[in-house]
């Protein structure tokens, strides 16, 4: 791609344009704000997923406990390796 000087000048021109766009502080502020919003949304989604997993683990632990209590009330032996 960079063997042809025309393509290389386009690439350097694009790079210079991006640097010039970022040199305007308002554009840099908006870019930082957008990155912050995306990061916050991803973090919120991840925390929600972790909450769902934790809730399901607690429900399963409660179900296992209830089953063990029910077996004990019936007088059956409860496996301790769970």
C-alpha positions in Angstrom: 0.0 0.0 0.0 2.8 2.4 0.8 4.9 1.6 -2.2 2.9 4.1 -4.2 3.7 7.7 -3.1 0.1 8.7 -3.8 -1.3 6.3 -1.3 1.3 7.3 1.3 0.4 10.9 0.9 -3.3 10.1 1.4 -2.5 8.1 4.6 -0.3 10.9 6.0 -2.9 13.5 5.1 -5.6 11.5 6.9 -3.3 11.1 9.9 -2.6 14.8 9.9 -6.3 15.6 9.6 -7.1 13.4 12.7 -4.3 15.1 14.7 -5.6 18.5 13.6 -9.2 17.5 14.6 -8.0 16.3 18.0 -6.0 19.5 18.5 -9.3 21.4 18.8 -10.1 21.0 22.5 -13.8 20.9 22.0 -13.5 17.9 19.7 -11.2 16.2 22.2 -13.7 16.9 25.0 -16.6 15.4 23.0 -14.5 12.3 22.1 -13.6 11.8 25.8 -17.2 12.3 26.8 -18.3 9.7 24.3 -15.7 7.2 25.5 -16.8 7.9 29.1 -20.5 7.3 28.3 -19.7 4.0 26.4 -17.5 2.8 29.3 -20.2 3.6 31.8 -22.8 1.7 29.8 -20.6 -1.3 29.4 -19.8 -1.2 33.2 -23.5 -0.9 34.0 -24.4 -3.9 31.8 -21.6 -6.0 33.3 -22.7 -5.2 36.9 -26.3 -6.1 35.9 -25.1 -9.5 34.5 -23.0 -10.1 37.7 -26.1 -9.3 39.8 -28.2 -11.8 37.9 -25.6 -14.5 38.3 -25.2 -13.8 42.0 -29.0 -13.8 42.5 -29.3 -17.2 40.7 -26.5 -18.6 42.8 -28.2 -17.5 46.0 -31.5 -19.1 44.7 -29.8 -22.4 44.0 -28.1 -22.4 47.4 -31.5 -21.8 49.0 -33.1 -24.6 47.0 -30.3 -27.0 48.0 -30.7 -26.0 51.6 -34.5 -26.5 51.4 -34.0 -30.0 49.9 -31.6 -31.0 52.6 -34.0 -29.8 55.3 -36.8 -31.7 53.7 -34.7 -34.9 53.6 -33.8 -34.5 57.2 -37.4 -34.0 58.2 -38.2 -37.3 56.4 -35.5 -39.0 58.3 -33.3 -39.7 55.3 -29.6 -39.4 55.3 -28.1 -36.2 53.8 -25.0 -36.4 51.7 -22.3 -34.1 53.2 -20.1 -33.9 50.1 -22.3 -31.2 48.5 
